[in-house]
């Protein structure tokens, strides 16, 4: 699964880890994360994340 990076603070959303503290289970693809989810580090909206190129 592809990783995404917050363009504000640089946080990496890794689908293998998810975001359990926000109710996002490990194995959840970024596309399946609710639009209401925010960056756990800086609070930016999901739309501030961009595909992390390999």
PyMOL Python script that loads the backbone (N, CA, C, O; Angstrom):
from pymol import cmd

cmd.read_pdbstr("""\
ATOM      1  N   UNK A   1       0.844  -1.188   0.000  1.00  0.00           N
ATOM      2  CA  UNK A   1       0.000   0.000   0.000  1.00  0.00           C
ATOM      3  C   UNK A   1       0.883   1.243   0.000  1.00  0.00           C
ATOM      4  O   UNK A   1       2.002   1.237   0.512  1.00  0.00           O
ATOM      5  N   UNK A   2       0.355   2.288  -0.580  1.00  0.00           N
ATOM      6  CA  UNK A   2       1.120   3.521  -0.744  1.00  0.00           C
ATOM      7  C   UNK A   2       1.061   4.401   0.501  1.00  0.00           C
ATOM      8  O   UNK A   2       0.046   4.449   1.195  1.00  0.00           O
ATOM      9  N   UNK A   3       2.161   5.092   0.770  1.00  0.00           N
ATOM     10  CA  UNK A   3       2.251   6.006   1.902  1.00  0.00           C
ATOM     11  C   UNK A   3       1.964   7.430   1.430  1.00  0.00           C
ATOM     12  O   UNK A   3       2.185   7.777   0.270  1.00  0.00           O
ATOM     13  N   UNK A   4       1.468   8.240   2.359  1.00  0.00           N
ATOM     14  CA  UNK A   4       1.142   9.633   2.072  1.00  0.00           C
ATOM     15  C   UNK A   4       1.822  10.524   3.097  1.00  0.00           C
ATOM     16  O   UNK A   4       2.009  10.139   4.252  1.00  0.00           O
ATOM     17  N   UNK A   5       2.193  11.736   2.650  1.00  0.00           N
ATOM     18  CA  UNK A   5       2.930  12.666   3.499  1.00  0.00           C
ATOM     19  C   UNK A   5       2.148  13.961   3.679  1.00  0.00           C
ATOM     20  O   UNK A   5       1.610  14.511   2.718  1.00  0.00           O
ATOM     21  N   UNK A   6       2.090  14.443   4.918  1.00  0.00           N
ATOM     22  CA  UNK A   6       1.451  15.718   5.217  1.00  0.00           C
ATOM     23  C   UNK A   6       2.338  16.839   4.674  1.00  0.00           C
ATOM     24  O   UNK A   6       3.519  16.919   5.013  1.00  0.00           O
ATOM     25  N   UNK A   7       1.773  17.695   3.839  1.00  0.00           N
ATOM     26  CA  UNK A   7       2.557  18.776   3.243  1.00  0.00           C
ATOM     27  C   UNK A   7       2.831  19.902   4.240  1.00  0.00           C
ATOM     28  O   UNK A   7       3.636  20.789   3.956  1.00  0.00           O
ATOM     29  N   UNK A   8       2.184  19.881   5.389  1.00  0.00           N
ATOM     30  CA  UNK A   8       2.383  20.924   6.394  1.00  0.00           C
ATOM     31  C   UNK A   8       3.529  20.561   7.353  1.00  0.00           C
ATOM     32  O   UNK A   8       4.440  21.361   7.568  1.00  0.00           O
ATOM     33  N   UNK A   9       3.477  19.354   7.924  1.00  0.00           N
ATOM     34  CA  UNK A   9       4.470  18.992   8.946  1.00  0.00           C
ATOM     35  C   UNK A   9       5.383  17.831   8.561  1.00  0.00           C
ATOM     36  O   UNK A   9       6.384  17.585   9.234  1.00  0.00           O
ATOM     37  N   UNK A  10       5.048  17.111   7.483  1.00  0.00           N
ATOM     38  CA  UNK A  10       5.898  16.010   7.051  1.00  0.00           C
ATOM     39  C   UNK A  10       5.532  14.654   7.623  1.00  0.00           C
ATOM     40  O   UNK A  10       6.219  13.668   7.352  1.00  0.00           O
ATOM     41  N   UNK A  11       4.459  14.579   8.414  1.00  0.00           N
ATOM     42  CA  UNK A  11       4.020  13.283   8.954  1.00  0.00           C
ATOM     43  C   UNK A  11       3.746  12.315   7.816  1.00  0.00           C
ATOM     44  O   UNK A  11       3.175  12.700   6.795  1.00  0.00           O
ATOM     45  N   UNK A  12       4.144  11.075   7.983  1.00  0.00           N
ATOM     46  CA  UNK A  12       3.900  10.032   6.984  1.00  0.00           C
ATOM     47  C   UNK A  12       2.757   9.144   7.462  1.00  0.00           C
ATOM     48  O   UNK A  12       2.815   8.578   8.553  1.00  0.00           O
ATOM     49  N   UNK A  13       1.715   9.028   6.636  1.00  0.00           N
ATOM     50  CA  UNK A  13       0.654   8.061   6.920  1.00  0.00           C
ATOM     51  C   UNK A  13       1.058   6.755   6.266  1.00  0.00           C
ATOM     52  O   UNK A  13       1.148   6.659   5.042  1.00  0.00           O
ATOM     53  N   UNK A  14       1.302   5.746   7.097  1.00  0.00           N
ATOM     54  CA  UNK A  14       1.678   4.416   6.627  1.00  0.00           C
ATOM     55  C   UNK A  14       0.488   3.488   6.837  1.00  0.00           C
ATOM     56  O   UNK A  14       0.117   3.212   7.978  1.00  0.00           O
ATOM     57  N   UNK A  15      -0.118   2.999   5.749  1.00  0.00           N
ATOM     58  CA  UNK A  15      -1.291   2.126   5.886  1.00  0.00           C
ATOM     59  C   UNK A  15      -1.044   0.894   6.750  1.00  0.00           C
ATOM     60  O   UNK A  15      -1.965   0.401   7.401  1.00  0.00           O
ATOM     61  N   UNK A  16       0.180   0.397   6.764  1.00  0.00           N
ATOM     62  CA  UNK A  16       0.489  -0.780   7.590  1.00  0.00           C
ATOM     63  C   UNK A  16       0.316  -0.471   9.077  1.00  0.00           C
ATOM     64  O   UNK A  16      -0.004  -1.358   9.868  1.00  0.00           O
ATOM     65  N   UNK A  17       0.528   0.786   9.449  1.00  0.00           N
ATOM     66  CA  UNK A  17       0.391   1.191  10.849  1.00  0.00           C
ATOM     67  C   UNK A  17      -0.977   1.795  11.146  1.00  0.00           C
ATOM     68  O   UNK A  17      -1.476   1.681  12.266  1.00  0.00           O
ATOM     69  N   UNK A  18      -1.590   2.443  10.142  1.00  0.00           N
ATOM     70  CA  UNK A  18      -2.851   3.141  10.376  1.00  0.00           C
ATOM     71  C   UNK A  18      -2.655   4.288  11.349  1.00  0.00           C
ATOM     72  O   UNK A  18      -1.565   4.854  11.432  1.00  0.00           O
ATOM     73  N   UNK A  19      -3.690   4.633  12.076  1.00  0.00           N
ATOM     74  CA  UNK A  19      -3.636   5.655  13.123  1.00  0.00           C
ATOM     75  C   UNK A  19      -4.589   5.222  14.227  1.00  0.00           C
ATOM     76  O   UNK A  19      -5.663   5.798  14.398  1.00  0.00           O
ATOM     77  N   UNK A  20      -4.178   4.186  14.983  1.00  0.00           N
ATOM     78  CA  UNK A  20      -5.075   3.613  16.003  1.00  0.00           C
ATOM     79  C   UNK A  20      -5.601   4.631  17.013  1.00  0.00           C
ATOM     80  O   UNK A  20      -6.727   4.496  17.492  1.00  0.00           O
ATOM     81  N   UNK A  21      -4.797   5.652  17.343  1.00  0.00           N
ATOM     82  CA  UNK A  21      -5.250   6.659  18.304  1.00  0.00           C
ATOM     83  C   UNK A  21      -6.439   7.458  17.771  1.00  0.00           C
ATOM     84  O   UNK A  21      -7.197   8.047  18.541  1.00  0.00           O
ATOM     85  N   UNK A  22      -6.593   7.471  16.451  1.00  0.00           N
ATOM     86  CA  UNK A  22      -7.719   8.177  15.817  1.00  0.00           C
ATOM     87  C   UNK A  22      -8.773   7.217  15.276  1.00  0.00           C
ATOM     88  O   UNK A  22      -9.680   7.627  14.551  1.00  0.00           O
ATOM     89  N   UNK A  23      -8.652   5.937  15.630  1.00  0.00           N
ATOM     90  CA  UNK A  23      -9.638   4.953  15.208  1.00  0.00           C
ATOM     91  C   UNK A  23      -9.409   4.382  13.815  1.00  0.00           C
ATOM     92  O   UNK A  23     -10.307   3.754  13.254  1.00  0.00           O
ATOM     93  N   UNK A  24      -8.212   4.589  13.241  1.00  0.00           N
ATOM     94  CA  UNK A  24      -7.886   4.060  11.920  1.00  0.00           C
ATOM     95  C   UNK A  24      -7.043   2.806  12.126  1.00  0.00           C
ATOM     96  O   UNK A  24      -5.893   2.885  12.556  1.00  0.00           O
ATOM     97  N   UNK A  25      -7.619   1.659  11.817  1.00  0.00           N
ATOM     98  CA  UNK A  25      -6.965   0.383  12.067  1.00  0.00           C
ATOM     99  C   UNK A  25      -5.766   0.162  11.145  1.00  0.00           C
ATOM    100  O   UNK A  25      -5.763   0.626  10.005  1.00  0.00           O
ATOM    101  N   UNK A  26      -4.741  -0.552  11.643  1.00  0.00           N
ATOM    102  CA  UNK A  26      -3.639  -0.944  10.762  1.00  0.00           C
ATOM    103  C   UNK A  26      -4.188  -1.692   9.551  1.00  0.00           C
ATOM    104  O   UNK A  26      -5.126  -2.480   9.668  1.00  0.00           O
ATOM    105  N   UNK A  27      -3.594  -1.435   8.386  1.00  0.00           N
ATOM    106  CA  UNK A  27      -4.042  -2.069   7.157  1.00  0.00           C
ATOM    107  C   UNK A  27      -5.065  -1.236   6.390  1.00  0.00           C
ATOM    108  O   UNK A  27      -5.556  -1.671   5.349  1.00  0.00           O
ATOM    109  N   UNK A  28      -5.395  -0.037   6.894  1.00  0.00           N
ATOM    110  CA  UNK A  28      -6.369   0.829   6.224  1.00  0.00           C
ATOM    111  C   UNK A  28      -5.681   1.677   5.162  1.00  0.00           C
ATOM    112  O   UNK A  28      -4.802   2.481   5.471  1.00  0.00           O
ATOM    113  N   UNK A  29      -6.085   1.493   3.912  1.00  0.00           N
ATOM    114  CA  UNK A  29      -5.537   2.286   2.818  1.00  0.00           C
ATOM    115  C   UNK A  29      -5.919   3.749   3.022  1.00  0.00           C
ATOM    116  O   UNK A  29      -6.983   4.044   3.566  1.00  0.00           O
ATOM    117  N   UNK A  30      -5.059   4.661   2.590  1.00  0.00           N
ATOM    118  CA  UNK A  30      -5.326   6.092   2.760  1.00  0.00           C
ATOM    119  C   UNK A  30      -6.651   6.489   2.126  1.00  0.00           C
ATOM    120  O   UNK A  30      -7.373   7.334   2.657  1.00  0.00           O
ATOM    121  N   UNK A  31      -6.965   5.883   1.000  1.00  0.00           N
ATOM    122  CA  UNK A  31      -8.215   6.180   0.303  1.00  0.00           C
ATOM    123  C   UNK A  31      -9.436   5.832   1.149  1.00  0.00           C
ATOM    124  O   UNK A  31     -10.510   6.402   0.957  1.00  0.00           O
ATOM    125  N   UNK A  32      -9.273   4.899   2.086  1.00  0.00           N
ATOM    126  CA  UNK A  32     -10.379   4.457   2.936  1.00  0.00           C
ATOM    127  C   UNK A  32     -10.461   5.209   4.262  1.00  0.00           C
ATOM    128  O   UNK A  32     -11.384   4.989   5.046  1.00  0.00           O
ATOM    129  N   UNK A  33      -9.500   6.095   4.513  1.00  0.00           N
ATOM    130  CA  UNK A  33      -9.532   6.920   5.718  1.00  0.00           C
ATOM    131  C   UNK A  33     -10.618   7.983   5.514  1.00  0.00           C
ATOM    132  O   UNK A  33     -10.670   8.604   4.453  1.00  0.00           O
ATOM    133  N   UNK A  34     -11.478   8.202   6.504  1.00  0.00           N
ATOM    134  CA  UNK A  34     -12.550   9.199   6.350  1.00  0.00           C
ATOM    135  C   UNK A  34     -11.997  10.595   6.048  1.00  0.00           C
ATOM    136  O   UNK A  34     -10.919  10.955   6.521  1.00  0.00           O
ATOM    137  N   UNK A  35     -12.732  11.370   5.268  1.00  0.00           N
ATOM    138  CA  UNK A  35     -12.312  12.727   4.932  1.00  0.00           C
ATOM    139  C   UNK A  35     -12.241  13.624   6.165  1.00  0.00           C
ATOM    140  O   UNK A  35     -11.578  14.660   6.138  1.00  0.00           O
ATOM    141  N   UNK A  36     -12.908  13.241   7.230  1.00  0.00           N
ATOM    142  CA  UNK A  36     -12.900  14.037   8.457  1.00  0.00           C
ATOM    143  C   UNK A  36     -11.631  13.825   9.292  1.00  0.00           C
ATOM    144  O   UNK A  36     -11.389  14.551  10.256  1.00  0.00           O
ATOM    145  N   UNK A  37     -10.826  12.828   8.916  1.00  0.00           N
ATOM    146  CA  UNK A  37      -9.581  12.544   9.633  1.00  0.00           C
ATOM    147  C   UNK A  37      -8.615  13.712   9.479  1.00  0.00           C
ATOM    148  O   UNK A  37      -8.570  14.351   8.428  1.00  0.00           O
ATOM    149  N   UNK A  38      -7.846  13.988  10.525  1.00  0.00           N
ATOM    150  CA  UNK A  38      -6.833  15.043  10.463  1.00  0.00           C
ATOM    151  C   UNK A  38      -5.477  14.479  10.868  1.00  0.00           C
ATOM    152  O   UNK A  38      -5.392  13.447  11.533  1.00  0.00           O
ATOM    153  N   UNK A  39      -4.429  15.165  10.461  1.00  0.00           N
ATOM    154  CA  UNK A  39      -3.063  14.772  10.795  1.00  0.00           C
ATOM    155  C   UNK A  39      -2.922  14.673  12.314  1.00  0.00           C
ATOM    156  O   UNK A  39      -3.282  15.611  13.026  1.00  0.00           O
ATOM    157  N   UNK A  40      -2.406  13.554  12.817  1.00  0.00           N
ATOM    158  CA  UNK A  40      -2.266  13.403  14.262  1.00  0.00           C
ATOM    159  C   UNK A  40      -1.163  14.273  14.857  1.00  0.00           C
ATOM    160  O   UNK A  40      -1.081  14.415  16.077  1.00  0.00           O
ATOM    161  N   UNK A  41      -0.321  14.853  14.020  1.00  0.00           N
ATOM    162  CA  UNK A  41       0.771  15.691  14.517  1.00  0.00           C
ATOM    163  C   UNK A  41       0.395  17.171  14.525  1.00  0.00           C
ATOM    164  O   UNK A  41       0.557  17.850  15.538  1.00  0.00           O
ATOM    165  N   UNK A  42      -0.114  17.675  13.380  1.00  0.00           N
ATOM    166  CA  UNK A  42      -0.371  19.115  13.278  1.00  0.00           C
ATOM    167  C   UNK A  42      -1.847  19.486  13.124  1.00  0.00           C
ATOM    168  O   UNK A  42      -2.199  20.664  13.180  1.00  0.00           O
ATOM    169  N   UNK A  43      -2.706  18.489  12.930  1.00  0.00           N
ATOM    170  CA  UNK A  43      -4.140  18.770  12.832  1.00  0.00           C
ATOM    171  C   UNK A  43      -4.611  19.216  11.461  1.00  0.00           C
ATOM    172  O   UNK A  43      -5.754  19.648  11.314  1.00  0.00           O
ATOM    173  N   UNK A  44      -3.748  19.120  10.447  1.00  0.00           N
ATOM    174  CA  UNK A  44      -4.144  19.507   9.089  1.00  0.00           C
ATOM    175  C   UNK A  44      -5.143  18.512   8.515  1.00  0.00           C
ATOM    176  O   UNK A  44      -5.172  17.344   8.903  1.00  0.00           O
ATOM    177  N   UNK A  45      -5.949  18.988   7.597  1.00  0.00           N
ATOM    178  CA  UNK A  45      -6.968  18.162   6.950  1.00  0.00           C
ATOM    179  C   UNK A  45      -6.329  17.084   6.072  1.00  0.00           C
ATOM    180  O   UNK A  45      -5.186  17.213   5.631  1.00  0.00           O
ATOM    181  N   UNK A  46      -7.085  16.037   5.835  1.00  0.00           N
ATOM    182  CA  UNK A  46      -6.622  14.924   4.997  1.00  0.00           C
ATOM    183  C   UNK A  46      -6.170  15.398   3.618  1.00  0.00           C
ATOM    184  O   UNK A  46      -5.249  14.825   3.036  1.00  0.00           O
ATOM    185  N   UNK A  47      -6.813  16.439   3.095  1.00  0.00           N
ATOM    186  CA  UNK A  47      -6.464  16.901   1.751  1.00  0.00           C
ATOM    187  C   UNK A  47      -5.094  17.581   1.690  1.00  0.00           C
ATOM    188  O   UNK A  47      -4.646  17.953   0.606  1.00  0.00           O
ATOM    189  N   UNK A  48      -4.434  17.748   2.812  1.00  0.00           N
ATOM    190  CA  UNK A  48      -3.070  18.292   2.839  1.00  0.00           C
ATOM    191  C   UNK A  48      -2.029  17.189   2.633  1.00  0.00           C
ATOM    192  O   UNK A  48      -0.831  17.465   2.560  1.00  0.00           O
ATOM    193  N   UNK A  49      -2.486  15.951   2.542  1.00  0.00           N
ATOM    194  CA  UNK A  49      -1.579  14.810   2.314  1.00  0.00           C
ATOM    195  C   UNK A  49      -1.423  14.547   0.825  1.00  0.00           C
ATOM    196  O   UNK A  49      -2.361  14.689   0.041  1.00  0.00           O
ATOM    197  N   UNK A  50      -0.209  14.162   0.464  1.00  0.00           N
ATOM    198  CA  UNK A  50       0.114  13.862  -0.926  1.00  0.00           C
ATOM    199  C   UNK A  50       0.854  12.542  -0.987  1.00  0.00           C
ATOM    200  O   UNK A  50       1.566  12.167  -0.055  1.00  0.00           O
ATOM    201  N   UNK A  51       0.678  11.849  -2.086  1.00  0.00           N
ATOM    202  CA  UNK A  51       1.330  10.555  -2.300  1.00  0.00           C
ATOM    203  C   UNK A  51       2.831  10.710  -2.157  1.00  0.00           C
ATOM    204  O   UNK A  51       3.441  11.587  -2.768  1.00  0.00           O
ATOM    205  N   UNK A  52       3.416   9.846  -1.341  1.00  0.00           N
ATOM    206  CA  UNK A  52       4.857   9.840  -1.142  1.00  0.00           C
ATOM    207  C   UNK A  52       5.477   9.024  -2.251  1.00  0.00           C
ATOM    208  O   UNK A  52       5.227   7.824  -2.367  1.00  0.00           O
ATOM    209  N   UNK A  53       6.278   9.668  -3.057  1.00  0.00           N
ATOM    210  CA  UNK A  53       6.923   8.972  -4.176  1.00  0.00           C
ATOM    211  C   UNK A  53       8.041   8.091  -3.658  1.00  0.00           C
ATOM    212  O   UNK A  53       8.728   8.435  -2.696  1.00  0.00           O
ATOM    213  N   UNK A  54       8.212   6.959  -4.303  1.00  0.00           N
ATOM    214  CA  UNK A  54       9.262   6.012  -3.890  1.00  0.00           C
ATOM    215  C   UNK A  54      10.648   6.556  -4.130  1.00  0.00           C
ATOM    216  O   UNK A  54      11.635   5.882  -3.836  1.00  0.00           O
TER     217      UNK A  54
END
""", "prot")
cmd.dss("prot")
cmd.show_as("cartoon", "prot")
cmd.util.cbc("prot")
cmd.orient("prot")
